[in-house]
Amino acid sequence: MQAGVVITRRERAVGLPSPSSGLARVTQRAGWPGPLRLTSRAQPAYSSQAVKVSGKRVLITGGASGVGEASVRRFLAEGAAVVFVDLDQERGFALERELRDRDAPVRFIALDASAESEIASAVQAAAQTLGGIDVLHSNAGIAAGGDALATSIAEWERTFAVNVRAPWLWSRQVIPHMREGGWGAIVFTGSTSGMVGFPGAIPYTASKGGLLNLMRSLALELAADGITVNAVSPGHLDTPMTRRFMEDPNDADALGRNLAAHAATVPVGRLGRPEEVAALVVFLASDDARFCTGGNHVCDGGLTAA
Ligand SMILES: NC(=O)c1ccc[n+]([C@@H]2O[C@H](COP(=O)([O-])OP(=O)(O)OC[C@H]3O[C@@H](n4cnc5c(N)ncnc54)[C@H](O)[C@@H]3O)[C@@H](O)[C@H]2O)c1
């Protein structure tokens, strides 16, 4: 049996094999050809499009801002067609205009994603516009309420309606379309607050925890249908939602100070960008991720690793 390769401290420090080291022995024995150089001739034998969502028909909730907006932009950049819905008409129509001015295949529907009576017709309209639905990114979410005593019943009900009930209702409506095509990917935007306790945000953490188990159960129900169901769970992001929390109308410096304090709690030392979450969403909706289902995919700069 061959002994394990020992990487010396020098190799680790300078990235070079010392003559007597394990790495040098291995590279000499194997006739190591030296550094690899990328040339324009060296087009890979695999597709250069790493993320395969080109041509997919995508429906996104809460697409006018933050993670949802980044998801709209990234899916379009990867060659998908997108319908997105949002409560915020102004931002939604502005984003649609900006993207359509650049000939992007995108449509906006102004809608409360938790409005039970309107979801079926919105999904119908999206399916007609897109010619079917392959991907649902159920992303709309709110963070209402506070600690256990301060939270009102109305805040609890509203948070659950948007964060848990709506993802279930949207999934119910898209499943028949996905079954028809024999291919589907549902991605929920969860949160690390649904994985660990987080004081002062009782309905939010409870709802995101519920969302993660909704995702797991749906994944099992749909596993035999060629439909994957996953969640991405961001940690602390720099989005309009976060900024709203951090602002104090009576203190002009509060936003900067609170953002910095928030970032300091993240092991990598900064807040995440919505684009970093969108990249994960797009991967989970791609042809490359067909074996990924029922998973909670964390994107949190190490926050929950501790
Ligand atoms: N910001 C963070 O640090 C963070 C961390 C973890 C998870 N998340 C989750 O990411 C998702 C997106 O959050 P964000 O930070 O991008 O927030 P955001 O406020 O920037 O964007 C959310 C979008 O959803 C829309 N929306 C809210 N309720 C809606 C409804 N009922 N119907 C339709 N649209 C609605 C808003 O109008 C907004 O455009 C949420 O599910 C949130 O819980 C955010």
The ligand as an SDF file (V2000), in Angstrom:
LIG
                    3D

 44 48  0  0  0  0  0  0  0  0999 V2000
  -32.3020   40.2670    4.1090 N   0  0  0  0  0  0  0  0  0  0  0  0
  -31.8320   39.2370    4.8030 C   0  0  0  0  0  0  0  0  0  0  0  0
  -30.8600   39.3630    5.5780 O   0  0  0  0  0  0  0  0  0  0  0  0
  -32.4730   37.8780    4.6500 C   0  0  0  0  0  0  0  0  0  0  0  0
  -31.8970   36.8090    5.3480 C   0  0  0  0  0  0  0  0  0  0  0  0
  -32.4610   35.5600    5.2370 C   0  0  0  0  0  0  0  0  0  0  0  0
  -33.5800   35.3730    4.4380 C   0  0  0  0  0  0  0  0  0  0  0  0
  -34.1190   36.4340    3.7800 N   0  0  0  0  0  0  0  0  0  0  0  0
  -35.3160   36.1510    2.9750 C   0  0  0  0  0  0  0  0  0  0  0  0
  -35.0770   36.5480    1.6380 O   0  0  0  0  0  0  0  0  0  0  0  0
  -36.3250   36.8540    1.0170 C   0  0  0  0  0  0  0  0  0  0  0  0
  -36.2080   38.1720    0.3240 C   0  0  0  0  0  0  0  0  0  0  0  0
  -35.8600   39.1550    1.2810 O   0  0  0  0  0  0  0  0  0  0  0  0
  -35.0350   40.4580    0.8950 P   0  0  0  0  0  0  0  0  0  0  0  0
  -34.0330   40.6490    1.9560 O   0  0  0  0  0  0  0  0  0  0  0  0
  -34.6050   40.3750   -0.5040 O   0  0  0  0  0  0  0  0  0  0  0  0
  -36.1770   41.5180    1.1500 O   0  0  0  0  0  0  0  0  0  0  0  0
  -36.6790   42.7660    0.2940 P   0  0  0  0  0  0  0  0  0  0  0  0
  -37.6500   43.4350    1.1910 O   0  0  0  0  0  0  0  0  0  0  0  0
  -35.5470   43.5180   -0.2680 O   0  0  0  0  0  0  0  0  0  0  0  0
  -37.4480   42.0820   -0.9210 O   0  0  0  0  0  0  0  0  0  0  0  0
  -38.6220   41.3440   -0.7020 C   0  0  0  0  0  0  0  0  0  0  0  0
  -39.5770   41.6040   -1.8380 C   0  0  0  0  0  0  0  0  0  0  0  0
  -40.7370   40.8220   -1.5920 O   0  0  0  0  0  0  0  0  0  0  0  0
  -41.8560   41.6320   -1.7960 C   0  0  0  0  0  0  0  0  0  0  0  0
  -42.9710   41.1370   -1.0060 N   0  0  0  0  0  0  0  0  0  0  0  0
  -43.0970   41.1070    0.3360 C   0  0  0  0  0  0  0  0  0  0  0  0
  -44.2780   40.5990    0.6640 N   0  0  0  0  0  0  0  0  0  0  0  0
  -44.9150   40.3210   -0.4850 C   0  0  0  0  0  0  0  0  0  0  0  0
  -46.1710   39.7910   -0.8060 C   0  0  0  0  0  0  0  0  0  0  0  0
  -47.0560   39.4620    0.1310 N   0  0  0  0  0  0  0  0  0  0  0  0
  -46.4940   39.6320   -2.0990 N   0  0  0  0  0  0  0  0  0  0  0  0
  -45.6550   39.9750   -3.0770 C   0  0  0  0  0  0  0  0  0  0  0  0
  -44.4460   40.4940   -2.8450 N   0  0  0  0  0  0  0  0  0  0  0  0
  -44.0800   40.6680   -1.5490 C   0  0  0  0  0  0  0  0  0  0  0  0
  -41.4370   43.0270   -1.3710 C   0  0  0  0  0  0  0  0  0  0  0  0
  -42.2810   44.0180   -1.9520 O   0  0  0  0  0  0  0  0  0  0  0  0
  -40.0170   43.0660   -1.8980 C   0  0  0  0  0  0  0  0  0  0  0  0
  -39.9800   43.5240   -3.2350 O   0  0  0  0  0  0  0  0  0  0  0  0
  -37.3770   36.8140    2.1190 C   0  0  0  0  0  0  0  0  0  0  0  0
  -38.0710   35.5870    2.0720 O   0  0  0  0  0  0  0  0  0  0  0  0
  -36.5420   36.9210    3.3840 C   0  0  0  0  0  0  0  0  0  0  0  0
  -37.1900   36.3350    4.4790 O   0  0  0  0  0  0  0  0  0  0  0  0
  -33.5910   37.6810    3.8520 C   0  0  0  0  0  0  0  0  0  0  0  0
  1  2  1  0
  2  3  2  0
  2  4  1  0
  4  5  1  0
  4 44  2  0
  5  6  2  0
  6  7  1  0
  7  8  2  0
  8  9  1  0
  8 44  1  0
  9 10  1  0
  9 42  1  0
 10 11  1  0
 11 12  1  0
 11 40  1  0
 12 13  1  0
 13 14  1  0
 14 15  2  0
 14 16  1  0
 14 17  1  0
 17 18  1  0
 18 19  2  0
 18 20  1  0
 18 21  1  0
 21 22  1  0
 22 23  1  0
 23 24  1  0
 23 38  1  0
 24 25  1  0
 25 26  1  0
 25 36  1  0
 26 27  1  0
 26 35  1  0
 27 28  2  0
 28 29  1  0
 29 30  1  0
 29 35  2  0
 30 31  1  0
 30 32  2  0
 32 33  1  0
 33 34  2  0
 34 35  1  0
 36 37  1  0
 36 38  1  0
 38 39  1  0
 40 41  1  0
 40 42  1  0
 42 43  1  0
M  CHG  2   8   1  16  -1
M  END
$$$$
